[in-house]
Amino acid sequence: MRTRATILATAVATATALALSGCAAGGASASGDSADGSVTLTFLTFETPNLTAKYWDDSIARISAKVPGVKIKKLVSPNADYTGYAKQLLASGQLPDLMIAVTPTDFVKAGALAPFSDDQLSGFVDPMAGAINGKSYQLPWNTQAIPQVYYNKDDFAKAGIANPPTTWAEFLADCAKLKAAGITPIEIGGGGTDTWADQYPLIAAVSTDLVSANPSFEADLVAGKASFTDPRFVAAAQKVADLASNGYLDKAGLSRSYDNTEQAFRDNKAAMYPMGSWFPSSADNKPPSFPVGVFSWPSDSGKALMPVVTGGGMEVSAKTKDIASAQKWALAFCTDKDNLDALAKADGEFMTVKGYTPPTTLGPVYQAGYDLYHQARTTNATVNAFASGDTLPSGVVDAMQKALVDLINGGTSPAQFARTLQDSLRKNTGG
């Protein structure tokens, strides 16, 4: 959830008037004492095709029944950039008491969030994931793999590919076999406002080839200690350019929305679909006409690596009237097994609460992806997914998504692409 919030962020729609008028999309904080002695807290959510109004209503009702004395007023972001929307509410003095999946950095800088204690975080697998200055302001209740590679098993069989590739050389060879069999190898997206959907091959290559060797690469970029012109970054961009120039990417996807990109894979317009680990919620709930497999983006050496981001949970306003009650409700929401099961089913999340095991009924695509994640975690083979967290300025990520179109279409070289991003970094950091 947290990661897709970052990825889906676009220019914030002009919806402040609606939000501040007290309509369903927002409204002034309802924090306060009721006549019966309970406290009412506002909770900012968002809705997607996977996370519907019913999902949120059921989850809220479930926890409210378990935490007496707390009543919840649900607010819903009116647009996909719910972090941007929360910033609007912060600026107007109406920050909700509770938020979920909102990227926390700017709110922490403003002193707007209350940190969780070590004791409160002890039940999570990675308690300090996403910590800022040694404190955690967002409950780290789920992990997303960004991306995994989903593939059409029938297409692989038709092209004579017995097993998924494990090395980059094998991956290229398999792409060539697919193309020779008349099958476009890789589906991508990026049309309209969904420019973020074009970035997964690059995220995978940079995470696997560079971030695995230098986990602080993004922080070093922001601090001026690293550059996008790093030869390893340029080499990763070259991999994407090579996939495009060899005809292995479905360039028509650059004009497709996210939903239409997913449908293109379902319609067998390409054999592979690099996408976040939320895709199984679609593939298992409405299976396509072909069996779907999953593998990790191959590395040069063949070592299995998985780009991930952990976080996504609840945050509590530092100005809520009852921080203790708000944090109690937040912890209950993010550790309740029924809630964890519901999110794993609805959005394909890998839940990172100690002792949690997902139901075996979630479907074969989810289970295959989860098994890969679990194996990567137990072998210390997870890496930070590049450009998928809260480290790079959003303007740089936006610039990357737009510049990728020229890279894929051959209008710019990998070296020029890297310089474009470095120029954007300077503008967005004042460097």
Summary of the structure (lengths in Angstrom):
residues: 431
radius of gyration: 21.5
end to end distance: 31.2
largest distance: 72.2
contacts: 1500
relative contact order: 0.17
helix: 44%
strand: 15%
